[in-house]
Amino acid sequence: MKSWLSFLVLLAFGVTNGLFSATSGGGDPQFLSPDNLNLNLSVITSIYLRLRNGSVLTAALLPLPNPAYIPPVYPWVPNAQMRLFTGGDNRLLATGNGFEPTLTCSADLSSLATPAKLIVQMQSRSFGDGRLFWRLPGQTHFTAAQSVSFAVTHDDTLHTYAIPFSPGGPIAQLRLQPASDVADSEIASIQLLNATDRVLHTWLWPDPGNDGDGHTRSHEQTENRDPE
């Protein structure tokens, strides 16, 4: 009984983390992930026998990571004072649990032209002003000296905020603080513009060119990631 319980714990761990891979009798790969969890007792029994006989795992206490699995990279990463969820109407729901909830873009923007404005479409149920930070190439931290504040209307209605800033050259990263208190902000889109209002970069949720993980289809194919 203990061996069965141990196996089920290992199986649940592998399935939850997208780690397990097994081979069916016909030689076709089967990836046991939350998206392909069509298991029955006979499959579980077959895998258990392979484990017991040492044909799949040897002395490992936990299953080894699947080398074909690439974790997603999200376009904006929250700090410890914010949680991200999928909102309605193709929006990013940002829930603050502190007084400085921020999102940091994960992309390196240094190859773009010098930006001059950030356009944020957002609906807020929070409090306080927002703030935009930028980091120049070679810098490792965001500072208050390289930031601008902007007023936010917290009336649970979608508004467009144009936030001008003057970095003096290309930037490496952006950090957005949508409010200065707890509660929710729903972000519909973010656009980075130059001084002539030419769009340098656009973030949408979900991005129409990908599956919502922050990578375009062409980029996923380049990295051998499943674009679907």
Backbone torsions as a table, in degrees:
resi	resn	phi	psi	omega
1	MET	NA	-41.6	-179.7
2	LYS	-62.8	-37.9	-179.5
3	SER	-65.3	-38.4	177.6
4	TRP	-65.1	-43.3	179.2
5	LEU	-62.8	-41.8	178.5
6	SER	-62.2	-42.2	179.6
7	PHE	-63.5	-43.9	-179.0
8	LEU	-64.1	-35.7	175.9
9	VAL	-63.6	-45.3	177.7
10	LEU	-62.3	-41.7	-179.9
11	LEU	-63.8	-44.6	178.8
12	ALA	-61.7	-40.5	178.2
13	PHE	-61.8	-46.6	-178.7
14	GLY	-65.2	-42.8	179.9
15	VAL	-65.0	-45.2	-178.2
16	THR	-61.5	-35.9	-175.7
17	ASN	-100.6	7.3	178.4
18	GLY	63.3	34.8	-172.0
19	LEU	-99.6	-31.6	-171.4
20	PHE	-75.1	141.9	163.0
21	SER	-137.5	141.8	-180.0
22	ALA	-135.8	173.3	-179.8
23	THR	-123.8	128.7	178.2
24	SER	-75.2	173.8	-178.5
25	GLY	-61.6	-28.6	-179.0
26	GLY	-85.7	-0.2	178.4
27	GLY	90.3	3.9	179.5
28	ASP	-85.0	138.4	179.2
29	PRO	-70.4	139.9	174.9
30	GLN	-124.2	119.4	179.8
31	PHE	-100.5	117.1	-176.3
32	LEU	-88.4	87.1	-179.8
33	SER	-123.1	170.0	179.1
34	PRO	-58.1	-22.4	-179.6
35	ASP	-84.9	-10.3	-177.7
36	ASN	-139.7	59.4	-173.0
37	LEU	-104.9	57.6	-179.3
38	ASN	-103.8	68.0	-175.8
39	LEU	-103.1	151.9	172.0
40	ASN	-134.6	179.7	-173.5
41	LEU	-62.4	-35.9	-178.5
42	SER	-66.7	-38.8	177.5
43	VAL	-65.9	-45.1	179.3
44	ILE	-60.2	-43.6	179.6
45	THR	-62.6	-41.5	179.6
46	SER	-61.6	-45.9	179.8
47	ILE	-65.4	-40.0	179.3
48	TYR	-60.3	-41.4	178.9
49	LEU	-65.5	-37.5	177.1
50	ARG	-63.6	-42.2	178.7
51	LEU	-63.9	-45.6	-177.0
52	ARG	-64.0	-36.1	-179.1
53	ASN	-82.7	-5.0	177.4
54	GLY	77.0	17.8	-178.1
55	SER	-86.8	-14.6	179.0
56	VAL	-110.8	-52.8	178.6
57	LEU	-116.7	148.5	179.2
58	THR	-98.7	-97.8	-177.9
59	ALA	-105.3	13.1	-177.3
60	ALA	-70.4	137.5	177.2
61	LEU	-81.9	-27.8	177.6
62	LEU	-129.8	152.2	178.7
63	PRO	-63.6	146.2	179.7
64	LEU	-78.5	150.7	179.2
65	PRO	-60.5	143.9	176.2
66	ASN	-72.7	119.4	-177.1
67	PRO	-64.6	-17.6	-179.9
68	ALA	-86.1	-8.0	-177.3
69	TYR	-84.5	126.0	176.7
70	ILE	-117.2	116.9	-178.9
71	PRO	-65.9	147.0	-179.1
72	PRO	-68.7	151.1	174.7
73	VAL	-115.1	118.2	-174.3
74	TYR	-90.8	145.9	-172.9
75	PRO	-67.8	-29.3	177.4
76	TRP	-132.2	131.8	-174.7
77	VAL	-112.1	127.9	-178.9
78	PRO	-80.2	155.7	171.6
79	ASN	-87.6	-172.9	-175.3
80	ALA	-69.0	-14.0	-178.4
81	GLN	-98.9	16.2	-179.4
82	MET	-145.5	146.4	173.8
83	ARG	-125.5	142.2	-178.0
84	LEU	-110.5	139.6	178.4
85	PHE	-139.6	165.2	174.4
86	THR	-82.6	117.9	179.8
87	GLY	-92.0	179.2	177.0
88	GLY	-80.2	165.5	177.3
89	ASP	56.0	39.0	178.0
90	ASN	56.7	49.3	179.6
91	ARG	-121.7	156.8	174.8
92	LEU	-94.6	119.5	179.3
93	LEU	-91.0	112.8	-179.7
94	ALA	-107.4	113.2	-177.9
95	THR	-105.7	115.3	179.2
96	GLY	-85.1	140.3	175.3
97	ASN	-124.9	22.9	178.0
98	GLY	-157.3	-175.1	-175.4
99	PHE	-93.6	-3.4	176.7
100	GLU	-135.4	60.8	178.3
101	PRO	-75.5	128.3	-176.5
102	THR	-134.4	157.7	172.6
103	LEU	-122.5	134.0	178.1
104	THR	-117.3	127.5	179.9
105	CYS	-69.3	138.4	-176.1
106	SER	-85.5	-17.7	-176.6
107	ALA	-79.0	150.3	171.5
108	ASP	-86.1	115.5	-174.8
109	LEU	-97.7	8.8	-171.6
110	SER	-68.6	-17.4	179.2
111	SER	-82.3	-8.4	-179.5
112	LEU	-83.8	164.8	175.5
113	ALA	-68.1	169.4	-179.5
114	THR	-63.7	121.8	179.7
115	PRO	-82.3	161.3	179.2
116	ALA	-137.9	-9.7	-174.6
117	LYS	-159.1	143.4	172.3
118	LEU	-117.8	128.3	178.3
119	ILE	-106.2	121.4	-178.8
120	VAL	-121.1	123.2	171.9
121	GLN	-98.2	117.8	-169.7
122	MET	-149.1	147.3	174.6
123	GLN	-122.2	122.3	-170.9
124	SER	-119.9	142.2	171.5
125	ARG	-123.0	28.3	-175.6
126	SER	-108.5	-149.2	-177.0
127	PHE	-146.1	159.3	171.7
128	GLY	81.2	172.8	-179.7
129	ASP	-78.0	160.9	171.5
130	GLY	-97.9	171.8	179.2
131	ARG	-150.1	140.6	176.8
132	LEU	-113.0	127.8	176.3
133	PHE	-113.0	151.5	172.1
134	TRP	-137.4	151.7	179.8
135	ARG	-124.5	130.9	-179.5
136	LEU	-84.5	158.0	176.6
137	PRO	-55.8	134.7	-178.7
138	GLY	92.5	-18.2	177.6
139	GLN	-85.6	147.7	-176.8
140	THR	-109.8	-9.8	-176.7
141	HIS	-134.4	153.9	169.2
142	PHE	-88.6	141.3	-179.1
143	THR	-130.4	157.9	178.3
144	ALA	-65.0	-28.3	-179.9
145	ALA	-65.4	-27.4	177.8
146	GLN	-108.2	62.7	179.4
147	SER	-157.2	158.0	175.2
148	VAL	-137.1	145.1	176.5
149	SER	-95.8	157.9	175.9
150	PHE	-146.2	144.6	-178.7
151	ALA	-74.9	140.1	179.8
152	VAL	-122.0	134.6	176.3
153	THR	-93.5	116.6	-174.3
154	HIS	-102.0	68.7	-178.2
155	ASP	-119.1	17.8	179.2
156	ASP	58.4	34.6	177.4
157	THR	-128.9	144.4	-178.8
158	LEU	-70.1	127.0	178.0
159	HIS	-128.2	155.9	174.5
160	THR	-108.7	123.9	-178.1
161	TYR	-112.2	122.8	174.8
162	ALA	-100.0	115.5	-173.4
163	ILE	-114.2	99.6	178.2
164	PRO	-76.9	144.4	174.2
165	PHE	-153.2	159.5	-173.7
166	SER	-127.9	86.2	-178.8
167	PRO	-76.3	-17.7	179.6
168	GLY	82.2	4.8	-179.4
169	GLY	168.1	-177.0	177.5
170	PRO	-57.7	150.6	179.6
171	ILE	-113.2	159.0	178.1
172	ALA	-94.4	-41.5	-175.7
173	GLN	-150.0	160.0	173.5
174	LEU	-121.2	150.3	172.4
175	ARG	-132.9	129.9	-176.6
176	LEU	-117.2	126.6	172.3
177	GLN	-108.7	102.2	-172.6
178	PRO	-73.4	-15.6	179.8
179	ALA	-161.2	177.6	-178.5
180	SER	-120.7	29.0	-177.5
181	ASP	-159.4	179.6	178.0
182	VAL	-74.8	175.8	179.8
183	ALA	100.6	-172.9	-166.3
184	ASP	-103.5	147.8	168.3
185	SER	-133.2	130.0	177.7
186	GLU	-105.0	117.6	-177.5
187	ILE	-102.2	121.0	-179.3
188	ALA	-89.1	-38.9	-179.5
189	SER	-163.8	157.6	174.4
190	ILE	-135.6	132.0	177.5
191	GLN	-129.4	137.9	176.2
192	LEU	-105.6	125.3	-175.5
193	LEU	-120.9	156.6	172.9
194	ASN	-94.4	-170.6	-174.2
195	ALA	-67.6	-21.2	178.4
196	THR	-100.7	16.5	179.4
197	ASP	66.7	22.2	172.6
198	ARG	-79.0	132.7	-177.1
199	VAL	-73.9	123.4	178.5
200	LEU	-93.9	-34.4	-179.1
201	HIS	-159.9	145.7	179.1
202	THR	-130.6	136.7	173.4
203	TRP	-118.0	127.3	177.2
204	LEU	-128.8	159.7	177.6
205	TRP	-129.5	117.7	-12.5
206	PRO	-76.3	155.2	176.9
207	ASP	-64.8	123.9	-176.3
208	PRO	-63.6	-15.5	-178.8
209	GLY	-94.6	4.8	-179.7
210	ASN	-147.5	-168.4	-177.7
211	ASP	-101.9	21.3	174.3
212	GLY	93.4	4.8	-176.9
213	ASP	-102.0	7.9	176.2
214	GLY	93.7	-1.2	179.3
215	HIS	-112.4	135.9	172.5
216	THR	-70.7	162.4	-179.6
217	ARG	-61.4	-43.1	-179.1
218	SER	-62.9	-38.3	178.9
219	HIS	-67.9	-39.6	178.4
220	GLU	-63.7	-40.8	179.3
221	GLN	-66.1	-36.1	177.5
222	THR	-62.8	-36.1	-178.7
223	GLU	-94.0	14.7	-179.3
224	ASN	57.7	35.4	176.4
225	ARG	-100.0	142.3	179.2
226	ASP	-65.3	114.0	-176.9
227	PRO	-72.2	-9.9	178.5
228	GLU	-87.5	NA	NA
